[in-house]
Amino acid sequence: MKETQRIELEAIKAGNVREISQTLASMDPWLTLGYSPEAFSFYLLRSDPALRRYCFTMSGAVIGVLTVRYPWLLGPFIELLALFGDFRGKGYGRALVEWVCNEYSSSLNVWVTVSSFNTEARKFYDHLGFEELTAIKDLIQPGREEVLLRKIQSSPKYERQ
C-alpha cells in the first residue's frame, strides 16, 4: 500500500469488532497481559456513553483502533491506541494523538496509561509531551504496573487570571 493513501477515522462498526479484537489480542502489550479476543469484543461493543470508539481504515481495511473516555479528570483519557502491522512507526499514531488533543482542545489535560514494560509506548508518549506521573500497581493484572501519563494543554478556559 502507498503511504500517501488517506486514513479515515470512523466509529467502530459491529462488523469490524471480531477482526479488531483478534488482532489486538495477538499484539503486545495485550498478548503479554493475557487479553482474549472475547474480552476486546465485550469492551468494544458494551454500552458506555462516555467511551468513544474509533477505527482507522485505509482503502477500506482496518489498520488500527482508538478509544477515548471523556470526560475524565478535566480531559480525555486515551484508553486504547493501536496501529496494526506495518502501519506502526509511520507517524499515524502521532497524528491520532494530535487529533485527540485538537478534538478536546478546551480540556486542560489529556491522559493515557501504558504498561510499565511497554518501553516503546512510553517513549512514544514522552516524545509527544506526556509526563509520567505515577505507577499504579496491580491495575490490570496482579504483579504488573500501569504508568499514568498526562499532557497539560494550554487552554484559555484554565489559564490563571
Helices and strands as residue ranges (DSSP letters): E 7-11, H 14-25, H 30-33, H 37-45, E 51-58, E 61-69, E 77-83, G 85-87, H 92-103, E 109-115, H 119-127, E 131-137, E 145-152
